[in-house]
Amino acid sequence: MKTILVVEDELAISMVLGAYLEKDGYEVQYAYDGMEALQKVDEVKPSLILLDVMMPKLDGWSVLKDIREKSSCPVIMLTALSDTNEKLQGFDGGADDYITKPFVAEEVLARVSAVLRRSPQLEDADKVKLYGTLKINFLSHQIFLNGVEIQFTPRDLSLFLFLAEHPNQTFTREQLIENVWGYDYEGSDRAVDLAIKRIRKLLSGWDPADGEIKTLRGLGYQFYVN
């Protein structure tokens, strides 16, 4: 059973979200301020976090930053702010999705399900893959090259893991945007090209004989391995 951490200081909203999530088959844990949220993240190891922005003690942006320094756990931001710049701040900070209050609980469930589908859910035998000197741990979301861990930004890590989950499959920019950035992403698909460029730079020490991030002109990108 997947565990959802609901971080929301308004008790009524928190309880409603929890009731819907539990009815949908999730285990739910709660935090009511930013400091408690960070403590619960370490204790519970949730599958996904619903994170309010305006909270006592530590706001959602600060909580998100702290989470992203040590984890790629999916995070959906909850906020009454609907300004596009606020959404971009959330995505740039590593949020996986963004829901504006007031919201319908069914929408939250749909977005939770969509984000979890985009996150690696693999059997034990598939949690660690080796491609020459490149080691991918899908469980811990860690990438090692020549024994040294590569430090990706959260978004680039999500993109790379998605491609690596589907070796030798080609994805268009639009498919990558939908599966990694989310269907309501409002930016340019140029973001995919820039992310691929950054990933290739980080993988520059990987022997091309073992694999590469390949561009198929007019089609898209793939994680190509021999």
Secondary structure by P-SEA (a helix, b strand, c coil): cbbbbbbcccaaaaaaaaaaaaaabbbbbbbccaaaaaaaaaaccccccccccccccccaaaaaaaaaaccccbbbbbcccccaaaaaaaaaacccccccccccaaaaaaaaaaaaaacccccccccccccccbbbcccccccccccbbbbbcaaaaaaaaaaaacccccccaaaaaaaccccccccccaaaaaaaaaaaaaaccccccccccccccccccccccc
